[in-house]
């Protein structure tokens, strides 16, 4: 924070550029992951006479919405939407033309979401909202004039992503706190009994009173306190725990696309200085590891020559 | 002057952002008299353009799978329904094989492909889980909440019927053989009964079947390309 407080934070220089890049890449990865699994069922899910019954008209109005809906009246145009989504996701992952990629990914993703909303999960909702806020932010390597309007708009985008993430966590935590199973500490036991979601090997673990109570209370406290933690000295701890928590959800519940997005949202809260520190540490670690491997290789005797 | 306009524009943008998140928080907040009053505004703004719901396993987490069962019916069987009821034999489990396949391969689309079935069943009975707060408020005697809840349940149920028609038709087109005279598909939900925490070591999972109605086969619906695998799961 500069000497002008929050005004200076918003006005002077673009913030969270590395965090935004991680978020873009993760959303691209999540969309590619989804399409890799679902594209073969695209016509059944979204195509003409498929399962999709939804319309974009409530959002776009009868004229524009009608035109958008017509995309799903032909096989070729339905597949074209999927292709646009795949290409824009790839661009987001690789960091190519990320602003245009965000626009096309948002449009294509919103179209298929609206077509069959019964298919989506909260990770998809979070990704759609984040894609919209990403439109306000600058490309990763751009160098805007300090204190310019584009810097202000970029930082408003950063603020929007942060506020959306905090709202998401706080509401999820408070809604859980109102549920009797979460209050009693048995919620994780009940979730673990959903056979289509949980790993069989881990179902038994949540029959243990200590494990299920601790895990249930931890989930509520972690989520409900997330906004406070992000504004306090607990931020780094909360981010590290959040990443581990969502890796666990990905492995244990198998909701991989949701986990990818949520891990990226957690990592978005690391500052550019922290990313720079991590990059230096990683480089030093890699150099040390390479040096050690080379010296180990030299110590191993080569094959003995015959004769 | 230019500096003043620039400052006003920046403050305006910041104000818009604050207003947006104030509406978002109000949209996500539990039912209250104030929220009921501004509900049309919330629906027209956040509900339309920034729709979101963060009831992740809340307030009450799901604790079992709900499977969709289907039984293709010939015209004769449909005519006999009022006299003989639904047949007991010949039901297909449309969800179980998807759950099993997903358990075998987490890097697959099977769990997601089962979601339309699960969500349609939920919507058919009680509406979306996001309506739980309105339902609770209604149960406490608030007539406004009851109005909002009932309106949304009716909308959700109408959509669920349409989706179930598509799911059952897509399924039937997948397994249909030449010369079949099937005109309708009967649907049934198989709900796993929750094993209470206190009975976790003594009880085994039981299920109950709930009929979802009989739906005409829509000849225009595309085959799923998914249920041919289920031929052996009758």
Interface residues (C-beta under 8 A of the other chain):
Chain A: X10 X11 X34 X37 X38 X41 X43 X44 X45 X47 X48 X49 X50 X51 X53 X58 X59 X116 X118 X119 X121 X122 X125 X129 X132 X149 X152 X153 X156 X159 X160 X163 X164 X167 X168 X171 X172 X175 X176 X178 X179 X180 X181 X182 X184 X186 X187 X189 X190 X191 X193 X194 X195 X196 X197 X200 X207 X212 X254 X256
Chain B: X6 X9 X10 X13 X14 X17 X20 X21 X24 X25 X28 X30 X48 X49 X50 X51 X52 X53 X54 X55 X56 X57 X58 X59 X60 X61 X62 X63 X64 X65 X95 X98 X99 X102 X103 X106 X107 X108 X109 X111 X112 X113 X114 X115 X116 X119 X120 X159 X162 X163 X166 X167 X170 X192 X194 X195 X197 X200 X201 X205 X220 X221 X222 X223 X224 X225 X226
